[in-house]
Amino acid sequence: MQKTIKIEGMSCRHCENHVKKELEAVCGVTSANVSADKGTAVVELAHEVDEVKFKAAVEEAGYEFVEVK
Ligand SMILES: [Cu+2]
């Protein structure tokens, strides 16, 4: 299962890495592919993850969570 998270505020590779690290620490996330250019994080999931967890991870990294598709 794959989902795309829209994120605002990332501008470089360091931002991508912060977000990737936080998202991959969430239970159920097997990998996160983050793009500062697109403002997205494509997450691969082992099981359903509550949107609230994604929001918390993105905010913990210091960026703005927009939505999950
Ligand atoms: Cu940055």
PDB file of the backbone (N, CA, C, O) and the ligand in Angstrom, with CONECT records:
HET     CU  A 101       1
ATOM      1  N   MET A   1       0.848  -1.188   0.000  1.00  0.00           N
ATOM      2  CA  MET A   1       0.000   0.000   0.000  1.00  0.00           C
ATOM      3  C   MET A   1       0.887   1.242   0.000  1.00  0.00           C
ATOM      4  O   MET A   1       1.896   1.320   0.700  1.00  0.00           O
ATOM      5  N   GLN A   2       0.468   2.206  -0.812  1.00  0.00           N
ATOM      6  CA  GLN A   2       1.274   3.411  -0.948  1.00  0.00           C
ATOM      7  C   GLN A   2       0.391   4.649  -0.817  1.00  0.00           C
ATOM      8  O   GLN A   2      -0.727   4.688  -1.330  1.00  0.00           O
ATOM      9  N   LYS A   3       0.908   5.652  -0.125  1.00  0.00           N
ATOM     10  CA  LYS A   3       0.163   6.900  -0.008  1.00  0.00           C
ATOM     11  C   LYS A   3       1.095   8.073  -0.229  1.00  0.00           C
ATOM     12  O   LYS A   3       2.299   7.989   0.011  1.00  0.00           O
ATOM     13  N   THR A   4       0.504   9.186  -0.701  1.00  0.00           N
ATOM     14  CA  THR A   4       1.307  10.382  -0.932  1.00  0.00           C
ATOM     15  C   THR A   4       0.881  11.482   0.038  1.00  0.00           C
ATOM     16  O   THR A   4      -0.295  11.832   0.132  1.00  0.00           O
ATOM     17  N   ILE A   5       1.854  12.007   0.746  1.00  0.00           N
ATOM     18  CA  ILE A   5       1.597  13.070   1.716  1.00  0.00           C
ATOM     19  C   ILE A   5       2.068  14.382   1.116  1.00  0.00           C
ATOM     20  O   ILE A   5       3.192  14.483   0.623  1.00  0.00           O
ATOM     21  N   LYS A   6       1.203  15.385   1.162  1.00  0.00           N
ATOM     22  CA  LYS A   6       1.592  16.711   0.673  1.00  0.00           C
ATOM     23  C   LYS A   6       2.141  17.492   1.861  1.00  0.00           C
ATOM     24  O   LYS A   6       1.537  17.548   2.932  1.00  0.00           O
ATOM     25  N   ILE A   7       3.327  18.103   1.629  1.00  0.00           N
ATOM     26  CA  ILE A   7       4.029  18.809   2.698  1.00  0.00           C
ATOM     27  C   ILE A   7       4.505  20.172   2.194  1.00  0.00           C
ATOM     28  O   ILE A   7       5.001  20.293   1.074  1.00  0.00           O
ATOM     29  N   GLU A   8       4.350  21.182   3.026  1.00  0.00           N
ATOM     30  CA  GLU A   8       4.858  22.500   2.650  1.00  0.00           C
ATOM     31  C   GLU A   8       6.035  22.882   3.528  1.00  0.00           C
ATOM     32  O   GLU A   8       6.107  22.510   4.699  1.00  0.00           O
ATOM     33  N   GLY A   9       6.963  23.639   2.935  1.00  0.00           N
ATOM     34  CA  GLY A   9       8.063  24.197   3.707  1.00  0.00           C
ATOM     35  C   GLY A   9       9.428  23.575   3.470  1.00  0.00           C
ATOM     36  O   GLY A   9      10.433  24.079   3.971  1.00  0.00           O
ATOM     37  N   MET A  10       9.477  22.476   2.707  1.00  0.00           N
ATOM     38  CA  MET A  10      10.784  21.843   2.456  1.00  0.00           C
ATOM     39  C   MET A  10      11.480  22.560   1.307  1.00  0.00           C
ATOM     40  O   MET A  10      10.844  22.914   0.314  1.00  0.00           O
ATOM     41  N   SER A  11      12.801  22.778   1.443  1.00  0.00           N
ATOM     42  CA  SER A  11      13.501  23.474   0.377  1.00  0.00           C
ATOM     43  C   SER A  11      14.767  22.790  -0.100  1.00  0.00           C
ATOM     44  O   SER A  11      15.304  23.172  -1.140  1.00  0.00           O
ATOM     45  N   CYS A  12      15.261  21.803   0.611  1.00  0.00           N
ATOM     46  CA  CYS A  12      16.509  21.174   0.167  1.00  0.00           C
ATOM     47  C   CYS A  12      16.617  19.727   0.641  1.00  0.00           C
ATOM     48  O   CYS A  12      15.696  19.185   1.252  1.00  0.00           O
ATOM     49  N   ARG A  13      17.745  19.129   0.351  1.00  0.00           N
ATOM     50  CA  ARG A  13      18.002  17.735   0.694  1.00  0.00           C
ATOM     51  C   ARG A  13      17.924  17.489   2.206  1.00  0.00           C
ATOM     52  O   ARG A  13      17.490  16.426   2.650  1.00  0.00           O
ATOM     53  N   HIS A  14      18.347  18.482   2.985  1.00  0.00           N
ATOM     54  CA  HIS A  14      18.302  18.329   4.442  1.00  0.00           C
ATOM     55  C   HIS A  14      16.862  18.230   4.938  1.00  0.00           C
ATOM     56  O   HIS A  14      16.545  17.445   5.831  1.00  0.00           O
ATOM     57  N   CYS A  15      16.008  19.039   4.340  1.00  0.00           N
ATOM     58  CA  CYS A  15      14.589  19.000   4.697  1.00  0.00           C
ATOM     59  C   CYS A  15      14.048  17.610   4.377  1.00  0.00           C
ATOM     60  O   CYS A  15      13.356  17.003   5.194  1.00  0.00           O
ATOM     61  N   GLU A  16      14.364  17.117   3.198  1.00  0.00           N
ATOM     62  CA  GLU A  16      13.896  15.794   2.773  1.00  0.00           C
ATOM     63  C   GLU A  16      14.327  14.740   3.788  1.00  0.00           C
ATOM     64  O   GLU A  16      13.541  13.872   4.168  1.00  0.00           O
ATOM     65  N   ASN A  17      15.571  14.824   4.218  1.00  0.00           N
ATOM     66  CA  ASN A  17      16.096  13.835   5.159  1.00  0.00           C
ATOM     67  C   ASN A  17      15.418  13.893   6.519  1.00  0.00           C
ATOM     68  O   ASN A  17      15.180  12.860   7.146  1.00  0.00           O
ATOM     69  N   HIS A  18      15.105  15.116   6.980  1.00  0.00           N
ATOM     70  CA  HIS A  18      14.412  15.260   8.269  1.00  0.00           C
ATOM     71  C   HIS A  18      13.060  14.571   8.197  1.00  0.00           C
ATOM     72  O   HIS A  18      12.686  13.807   9.086  1.00  0.00           O
ATOM     73  N   VAL A  19      12.332  14.855   7.118  1.00  0.00           N
ATOM     74  CA  VAL A  19      10.991  14.303   6.956  1.00  0.00           C
ATOM     75  C   VAL A  19      11.055  12.785   6.790  1.00  0.00           C
ATOM     76  O   VAL A  19      10.268  12.052   7.389  1.00  0.00           O
ATOM     77  N   LYS A  20      11.991  12.328   5.978  1.00  0.00           N
ATOM     78  CA  LYS A  20      12.152  10.886   5.743  1.00  0.00           C
ATOM     79  C   LYS A  20      12.390  10.148   7.067  1.00  0.00           C
ATOM     80  O   LYS A  20      11.771   9.118   7.332  1.00  0.00           O
ATOM     81  N   LYS A  21      13.277  10.679   7.878  1.00  0.00           N
ATOM     82  CA  LYS A  21      13.633  10.059   9.145  1.00  0.00           C
ATOM     83  C   LYS A  21      12.419   9.964  10.075  1.00  0.00           C
ATOM     84  O   LYS A  21      12.179   8.923  10.688  1.00  0.00           O
ATOM     85  N   GLU A  22      11.671  11.041  10.173  1.00  0.00           N
ATOM     86  CA  GLU A  22      10.484  11.042  11.045  1.00  0.00           C
ATOM     87  C   GLU A  22       9.400  10.103  10.532  1.00  0.00           C
ATOM     88  O   GLU A  22       8.782   9.374  11.308  1.00  0.00           O
ATOM     89  N   LEU A  23       9.175  10.124   9.226  1.00  0.00           N
ATOM     90  CA  LEU A  23       8.126   9.252   8.671  1.00  0.00           C
ATOM     91  C   LEU A  23       8.493   7.786   8.814  1.00  0.00           C
ATOM     92  O   LEU A  23       7.636   6.954   9.113  1.00  0.00           O
ATOM     93  N   GLU A  24       9.766   7.466   8.601  1.00  0.00           N
ATOM     94  CA  GLU A  24      10.180   6.064   8.682  1.00  0.00           C
ATOM     95  C   GLU A  24      10.193   5.555  10.119  1.00  0.00           C
ATOM     96  O   GLU A  24      10.330   4.354  10.351  1.00  0.00           O
ATOM     97  N   ALA A  25      10.051   6.471  11.095  1.00  0.00           N
ATOM     98  CA  ALA A  25       9.988   6.071  12.497  1.00  0.00           C
ATOM     99  C   ALA A  25       8.545   5.729  12.900  1.00  0.00           C
ATOM    100  O   ALA A  25       8.301   5.211  13.990  1.00  0.00           O
ATOM    101  N   VAL A  26       7.595   6.027  12.001  1.00  0.00           N
ATOM    102  CA  VAL A  26       6.186   5.750  12.297  1.00  0.00           C
ATOM    103  C   VAL A  26       5.891   4.268  12.080  1.00  0.00           C
ATOM    104  O   VAL A  26       6.278   3.690  11.065  1.00  0.00           O
ATOM    105  N   CYS A  27       5.200   3.661  13.050  1.00  0.00           N
ATOM    106  CA  CYS A  27       4.839   2.248  12.951  1.00  0.00           C
ATOM    107  C   CYS A  27       3.961   2.010  11.720  1.00  0.00           C
ATOM    108  O   CYS A  27       2.924   2.652  11.556  1.00  0.00           O
ATOM    109  N   GLY A  28       4.379   1.095  10.868  1.00  0.00           N
ATOM    110  CA  GLY A  28       3.608   0.776   9.670  1.00  0.00           C
ATOM    111  C   GLY A  28       4.240   1.317   8.395  1.00  0.00           C
ATOM    112  O   GLY A  28       3.923   0.868   7.293  1.00  0.00           O
ATOM    113  N   VAL A  29       5.152   2.302   8.555  1.00  0.00           N
ATOM    114  CA  VAL A  29       5.825   2.875   7.382  1.00  0.00           C
ATOM    115  C   VAL A  29       7.092   2.078   7.100  1.00  0.00           C
ATOM    116  O   VAL A  29       7.994   2.024   7.935  1.00  0.00           O
ATOM    117  N   THR A  30       7.161   1.460   5.923  1.00  0.00           N
ATOM    118  CA  THR A  30       8.350   0.683   5.597  1.00  0.00           C
ATOM    119  C   THR A  30       9.391   1.532   4.874  1.00  0.00           C
ATOM    120  O   THR A  30      10.591   1.287   4.997  1.00  0.00           O
ATOM    121  N   SER A  31       8.925   2.541   4.110  1.00  0.00           N
ATOM    122  CA  SER A  31       9.870   3.470   3.502  1.00  0.00           C
ATOM    123  C   SER A  31       9.164   4.760   3.114  1.00  0.00           C
ATOM    124  O   SER A  31       7.957   4.784   2.872  1.00  0.00           O
ATOM    125  N   ALA A  32       9.955   5.839   3.060  1.00  0.00           N
ATOM    126  CA  ALA A  32       9.413   7.136   2.670  1.00  0.00           C
ATOM    127  C   ALA A  32      10.333   7.751   1.625  1.00  0.00           C
ATOM    128  O   ALA A  32      11.541   7.870   1.827  1.00  0.00           O
ATOM    129  N   ASN A  33       9.730   8.140   0.499  1.00  0.00           N
ATOM    130  CA  ASN A  33      10.480   8.756  -0.586  1.00  0.00           C
ATOM    131  C   ASN A  33      10.048  10.225  -0.636  1.00  0.00           C
ATOM    132  O   ASN A  33       8.945  10.547  -1.079  1.00  0.00           O
ATOM    133  N   VAL A  34      10.938  11.106  -0.173  1.00  0.00           N
ATOM    134  CA  VAL A  34      10.566  12.512   0.007  1.00  0.00           C
ATOM    135  C   VAL A  34      11.161  13.423  -1.060  1.00  0.00           C
ATOM    136  O   VAL A  34      12.345  13.328  -1.384  1.00  0.00           O
ATOM    137  N   SER A  35      10.321  14.312  -1.605  1.00  0.00           N
ATOM    138  CA  SER A  35      10.789  15.263  -2.610  1.00  0.00           C
ATOM    139  C   SER A  35      10.474  16.695  -2.178  1.00  0.00           C
ATOM    140  O   SER A  35       9.309  17.070  -2.046  1.00  0.00           O
ATOM    141  N   ALA A  36      11.519  17.486  -1.961  1.00  0.00           N
ATOM    142  CA  ALA A  36      11.331  18.894  -1.590  1.00  0.00           C
ATOM    143  C   ALA A  36      10.777  19.661  -2.792  1.00  0.00           C
ATOM    144  O   ALA A  36       9.959  20.566  -2.628  1.00  0.00           O
ATOM    145  N   ASP A  37      11.219  19.304  -3.990  1.00  0.00           N
ATOM    146  CA  ASP A  37      10.756  19.963  -5.220  1.00  0.00           C
ATOM    147  C   ASP A  37       9.246  19.825  -5.394  1.00  0.00           C
ATOM    148  O   ASP A  37       8.544  20.799  -5.666  1.00  0.00           O
ATOM    149  N   LYS A  38       8.771  18.613  -5.236  1.00  0.00           N
ATOM    150  CA  LYS A  38       7.341  18.344  -5.419  1.00  0.00           C
ATOM    151  C   LYS A  38       6.523  18.657  -4.169  1.00  0.00           C
ATOM    152  O   LYS A  38       5.308  18.840  -4.249  1.00  0.00           O
ATOM    153  N   GLY A  39       7.192  18.719  -3.008  1.00  0.00           N
ATOM    154  CA  GLY A  39       6.465  18.929  -1.762  1.00  0.00           C
ATOM    155  C   GLY A  39       5.665  17.702  -1.390  1.00  0.00           C
ATOM    156  O   GLY A  39       4.540  17.799  -0.901  1.00  0.00           O
ATOM    157  N   THR A  40       6.265  16.536  -1.628  1.00  0.00           N
ATOM    158  CA  THR A  40       5.570  15.286  -1.335  1.00  0.00           C
ATOM    159  C   THR A  40       6.456  14.273  -0.615  1.00  0.00           C
ATOM    160  O   THR A  40       7.685  14.337  -0.650  1.00  0.00           O
ATOM    161  N   ALA A  41       5.776  13.342   0.034  1.00  0.00           N
ATOM    162  CA  ALA A  41       6.448  12.177   0.603  1.00  0.00           C
ATOM    163  C   ALA A  41       5.591  10.993   0.191  1.00  0.00           C
ATOM    164  O   ALA A  41       4.413  10.917   0.540  1.00  0.00           O
ATOM    165  N   VAL A  42       6.181  10.084  -0.543  1.00  0.00           N
ATOM    166  CA  VAL A  42       5.469   8.865  -0.932  1.00  0.00           C
ATOM    167  C   VAL A  42       5.874   7.791   0.066  1.00  0.00           C
ATOM    168  O   VAL A  42       7.035   7.390   0.135  1.00  0.00           O
ATOM    169  N   VAL A  43       4.890   7.333   0.839  1.00  0.00           N
ATOM    170  CA  VAL A  43       5.197   6.339   1.866  1.00  0.00           C
ATOM    171  C   VAL A  43       4.665   4.965   1.475  1.00  0.00           C
ATOM    172  O   VAL A  43       3.552   4.816   0.970  1.00  0.00           O
ATOM    173  N   GLU A  44       5.499   3.980   1.728  1.00  0.00           N
ATOM    174  CA  GLU A  44       5.138   2.580   1.515  1.00  0.00           C
ATOM    175  C   GLU A  44       4.707   2.057   2.878  1.00  0.00           C
ATOM    176  O   GLU A  44       5.440   2.182   3.858  1.00  0.00           O
ATOM    177  N   LEU A  45       3.499   1.465   2.936  1.00  0.00           N
ATOM    178  CA  LEU A  45       2.957   1.038   4.224  1.00  0.00           C
ATOM    179  C   LEU A  45       2.780  -0.468   4.354  1.00  0.00           C
ATOM    180  O   LEU A  45       2.367  -1.148   3.415  1.00  0.00           O
ATOM    181  N   ALA A  46       3.106  -0.971   5.547  1.00  0.00           N
ATOM    182  CA  ALA A  46       2.920  -2.390   5.842  1.00  0.00           C
ATOM    183  C   ALA A  46       1.490  -2.627   6.303  1.00  0.00           C
ATOM    184  O   ALA A  46       0.950  -3.722   6.144  1.00  0.00           O
ATOM    185  N   HIS A  47       0.874  -1.583   6.880  1.00  0.00           N
ATOM    186  CA  HIS A  47      -0.525  -1.659   7.298  1.00  0.00           C
ATOM    187  C   HIS A  47      -1.083  -0.250   7.365  1.00  0.00           C
ATOM    188  O   HIS A  47      -0.348   0.729   7.235  1.00  0.00           O
ATOM    189  N   GLU A  48      -2.379  -0.156   7.567  1.00  0.00           N
ATOM    190  CA  GLU A  48      -3.045   1.146   7.620  1.00  0.00           C
ATOM    191  C   GLU A  48      -2.434   2.014   8.730  1.00  0.00           C
ATOM    192  O   GLU A  48      -2.188   1.539   9.839  1.00  0.00           O
ATOM    193  N   VAL A  49      -2.195   3.288   8.412  1.00  0.00           N
ATOM    194  CA  VAL A  49      -1.636   4.222   9.392  1.00  0.00           C
ATOM    195  C   VAL A  49      -2.569   5.433   9.473  1.00  0.00           C
ATOM    196  O   VAL A  49      -2.960   5.998   8.451  1.00  0.00           O
ATOM    197  N   ASP A  50      -2.916   5.817  10.692  1.00  0.00           N
ATOM    198  CA  ASP A  50      -3.801   6.966  10.893  1.00  0.00           C
ATOM    199  C   ASP A  50      -3.116   8.233  10.397  1.00  0.00           C
ATOM    200  O   ASP A  50      -1.939   8.473  10.668  1.00  0.00           O
ATOM    201  N   GLU A  51      -3.883   9.039   9.664  1.00  0.00           N
ATOM    202  CA  GLU A  51      -3.391  10.297   9.112  1.00  0.00           C
ATOM    203  C   GLU A  51      -2.738  11.192  10.175  1.00  0.00           C
ATOM    204  O   GLU A  51      -1.795  11.930   9.891  1.00  0.00           O
ATOM    205  N   VAL A  52      -3.254  11.109  11.386  1.00  0.00           N
ATOM    206  CA  VAL A  52      -2.742  11.898  12.510  1.00  0.00           C
ATOM    207  C   VAL A  52      -1.253  11.599  12.766  1.00  0.00           C
ATOM    208  O   VAL A  52      -0.491  12.476  13.173  1.00  0.00           O
ATOM    209  N   LYS A  53      -0.866  10.351  12.519  1.00  0.00           N
ATOM    210  CA  LYS A  53       0.526   9.947  12.738  1.00  0.00           C
ATOM    211  C   LYS A  53       1.442  10.613  11.710  1.00  0.00           C
ATOM    212  O   LYS A  53       2.558  11.022  12.031  1.00  0.00           O
ATOM    213  N   PHE A  54       0.954  10.717  10.468  1.00  0.00           N
ATOM    214  CA  PHE A  54       1.743  11.373   9.422  1.00  0.00           C
ATOM    215  C   PHE A  54       1.896  12.857   9.747  1.00  0.00           C
ATOM    216  O   PHE A  54       2.971  13.441   9.609  1.00  0.00           O
ATOM    217  N   LYS A  55       0.791  13.439  10.180  1.00  0.00           N
ATOM    218  CA  LYS A  55       0.791  14.868  10.512  1.00  0.00           C
ATOM    219  C   LYS A  55       1.799  15.140  11.637  1.00  0.00           C
ATOM    220  O   LYS A  55       2.582  16.087  11.565  1.00  0.00           O
ATOM    221  N   ALA A  56       1.767  14.304  12.664  1.00  0.00           N
ATOM    222  CA  ALA A  56       2.666  14.471  13.804  1.00  0.00           C
ATOM    223  C   ALA A  56       4.133  14.344  13.366  1.00  0.00           C
ATOM    224  O   ALA A  56       4.990  15.104  13.819  1.00  0.00           O
ATOM    225  N   ALA A  57       4.410  13.381  12.487  1.00  0.00           N
ATOM    226  CA  ALA A  57       5.781  13.151  12.028  1.00  0.00           C
ATOM    227  C   ALA A  57       6.296  14.334  11.208  1.00  0.00           C
ATOM    228  O   ALA A  57       7.433  14.775  11.378  1.00  0.00           O
ATOM    229  N   VAL A  58       5.452  14.833  10.327  1.00  0.00           N
ATOM    230  CA  VAL A  58       5.841  15.965   9.475  1.00  0.00           C
ATOM    231  C   VAL A  58       6.090  17.210  10.333  1.00  0.00           C
ATOM    232  O   VAL A  58       7.049  17.950  10.113  1.00  0.00           O
ATOM    233  N   GLU A  59       5.213  17.424  11.307  1.00  0.00           N
ATOM    234  CA  GLU A  59       5.363  18.591  12.177  1.00  0.00           C
ATOM    235  C   GLU A  59       6.566  18.450  13.102  1.00  0.00           C
ATOM    236  O   GLU A  59       7.238  19.430  13.423  1.00  0.00           O
ATOM    237  N   GLU A  60       6.824  17.221  13.521  1.00  0.00           N
ATOM    238  CA  GLU A  60       7.993  16.955  14.370  1.00  0.00           C
ATOM    239  C   GLU A  60       9.274  17.314  13.605  1.00  0.00           C
ATOM    240  O   GLU A  60      10.239  17.809  14.188  1.00  0.00           O
ATOM    241  N   ALA A  61       9.266  17.059  12.302  1.00  0.00           N
ATOM    242  CA  ALA A  61      10.429  17.385  11.466  1.00  0.00           C
ATOM    243  C   ALA A  61      10.527  18.892  11.233  1.00  0.00           C
ATOM    244  O   ALA A  61      11.577  19.394  10.831  1.00  0.00           O
ATOM    245  N   GLY A  62       9.449  19.601  11.482  1.00  0.00           N
ATOM    246  CA  GLY A  62       9.473  21.064  11.357  1.00  0.00           C
ATOM    247  C   GLY A  62       8.812  21.636  10.112  1.00  0.00           C
ATOM    248  O   GLY A  62       9.066  22.777   9.725  1.00  0.00           O
ATOM    249  N   TYR A  63       7.943  20.809   9.478  1.00  0.00           N
ATOM    250  CA  TYR A  63       7.303  21.266   8.244  1.00  0.00           C
ATOM    251  C   TYR A  63       5.780  21.213   8.372  1.00  0.00           C
ATOM    252  O   TYR A  63       5.234  20.754   9.375  1.00  0.00           O
ATOM    253  N   GLU A  64       5.120  21.696   7.330  1.00  0.00           N
ATOM    254  CA  GLU A  64       3.667  21.780   7.394  1.00  0.00           C
ATOM    255  C   GLU A  64       2.975  20.650   6.643  1.00  0.00           C
ATOM    256  O   GLU A  64       3.169  20.464   5.442  1.00  0.00           O
ATOM    257  N   PHE A  65       2.163  19.901   7.382  1.00  0.00           N
ATOM    258  CA  PHE A  65       1.399  18.815   6.800  1.00  0.00           C
ATOM    259  C   PHE A  65       0.197  19.417   6.071  1.00  0.00           C
ATOM    260  O   PHE A  65      -0.515  20.247   6.638  1.00  0.00           O
ATOM    261  N   VAL A  66      -0.036  19.009   4.824  1.00  0.00           N
ATOM    262  CA  VAL A  66      -1.182  19.525   4.079  1.00  0.00           C
ATOM    263  C   VAL A  66      -2.287  18.477   3.979  1.00  0.00           C
ATOM    264  O   VAL A  66      -3.407  18.703   4.438  1.00  0.00           O
ATOM    265  N   GLU A  67      -1.971  17.337   3.382  1.00  0.00           N
ATOM    266  CA  GLU A  67      -2.983  16.275   3.243  1.00  0.00           C
ATOM    267  C   GLU A  67      -2.335  14.960   2.849  1.00  0.00           C
ATOM    268  O   GLU A  67      -1.156  14.899   2.501  1.00  0.00           O
ATOM    269  N   VAL A  68      -3.144  13.911   2.915  1.00  0.00           N
ATOM    270  CA  VAL A  68      -2.697  12.584   2.469  1.00  0.00           C
ATOM    271  C   VAL A  68      -3.624  12.161   1.354  1.00  0.00           C
ATOM    272  O   VAL A  68      -4.840  12.322   1.447  1.00  0.00           O
ATOM    273  N   LYS A  69      -3.034  11.610   0.283  1.00  0.00           N
ATOM    274  CA  LYS A  69      -3.852  11.118  -0.830  1.00  0.00           C
ATOM    275  C   LYS A  69      -3.618   9.631  -1.002  1.00  0.00           C
ATOM    276  O   LYS A  69      -4.210   9.012  -1.886  1.00  0.00           O
TER     277      LYS A  69
HETATM  278 CU    CU A 101      16.371  22.090   3.784  1.00  0.00          CU2+
END
